[in-house]
Amino acid sequence: MATVGEWSRSDSPELPTETTPEEAVKWLLEEIDRLLLNYVRFTFADIHGIGRCKSVPRRHVEHLVRTGGVTAFAGQTITVV
């Protein structure tokens, strides 16, 4: 299982180019399962530029990605927890 410190940027999987949003969600969930992640951290900058994050269990990731339930701000990234 990947944990903080074991996963480096060079190991980061690349999202295939020219994908539809549905394909991107499917790819993300497959990568989470492949890495055996239990939690995923969503990070973003708030309206004042302050970094914020929310860690969620794997079972809630699909719902949050599809509904934008973590944040309404653009620029959201996902990191390994």
C-alpha positions as CSV (number, residue, x, y, z in Angstrom):
1,M,0.0,0.0,0.0
2,A,1.3,3.5,-0.9
3,T,1.7,5.9,2.0
4,V,3.1,9.4,2.4
5,G,6.8,9.2,1.7
6,E,6.6,6.1,-0.4
7,W,5.0,7.7,-3.5
8,S,7.1,10.2,-5.4
9,R,6.2,12.5,-8.3
10,S,8.1,10.3,-10.7
11,D,5.7,7.5,-9.8
12,S,2.8,9.7,-10.5
13,P,0.5,8.2,-13.2
14,E,-0.3,10.4,-16.1
15,L,-3.9,11.0,-17.2
16,P,-4.3,10.1,-20.8
17,T,-4.7,13.1,-23.1
18,E,-8.0,13.8,-24.8
19,T,-10.2,12.0,-22.4
20,T,-13.9,12.7,-21.6
21,P,-14.8,13.5,-18.0
22,E,-16.4,10.1,-17.6
23,E,-13.1,8.4,-18.8
24,A,-11.1,10.6,-16.4
25,V,-13.2,9.5,-13.4
26,K,-13.0,5.9,-14.4
27,W,-9.2,6.2,-14.8
28,L,-8.8,7.9,-11.4
29,L,-10.8,5.2,-9.7
30,E,-8.7,2.5,-11.4
31,E,-5.5,4.2,-10.3
32,I,-6.7,4.5,-6.7
33,D,-7.6,0.8,-6.7
34,R,-4.3,-0.1,-8.4
35,L,-2.3,1.7,-5.7
36,L,-4.5,0.1,-2.9
37,L,-5.3,3.5,-1.4
38,N,-7.7,3.7,1.6
39,Y,-7.8,7.5,1.6
40,V,-7.4,10.3,-1.0
41,R,-6.6,13.9,-0.2
42,F,-8.1,16.6,-2.3
43,T,-6.2,19.9,-2.1
44,F,-7.1,23.3,-3.4
45,A,-6.5,27.0,-2.8
46,D,-9.4,29.0,-1.3
47,I,-10.5,32.4,-2.6
48,H,-7.7,34.1,-0.6
49,G,-5.0,31.7,-1.9
50,I,-4.7,29.7,1.3
51,G,-4.2,26.0,0.8
52,R,-7.0,23.8,2.0
53,C,-7.5,20.1,1.9
54,K,-9.9,17.3,2.6
55,S,-9.0,13.7,3.1
56,V,-11.8,11.2,2.3
57,P,-12.1,7.4,2.4
58,R,-11.9,5.6,-1.0
59,R,-15.6,4.7,-0.9
60,H,-16.5,8.4,-1.1
61,V,-14.1,9.5,-3.8
62,E,-16.4,8.8,-6.8
63,H,-19.3,10.7,-5.4
64,L,-17.1,13.7,-4.5
65,V,-15.5,13.8,-7.9
66,R,-18.8,13.5,-9.7
67,T,-20.6,16.1,-7.6
68,G,-17.8,18.5,-6.8
69,G,-18.6,17.9,-3.2
70,V,-15.1,18.7,-1.9
71,T,-14.9,22.2,-3.3
72,A,-16.4,24.6,-5.8
73,F,-13.0,26.1,-6.6
74,A,-11.0,25.2,-9.7
75,G,-7.5,24.0,-9.5
76,Q,-8.3,21.0,-7.3
77,T,-5.5,18.4,-7.1
78,I,-5.4,14.9,-5.7
79,T,-2.6,13.6,-3.5
80,V,-1.8,10.3,-1.9
81,V,-2.5,9.9,1.8
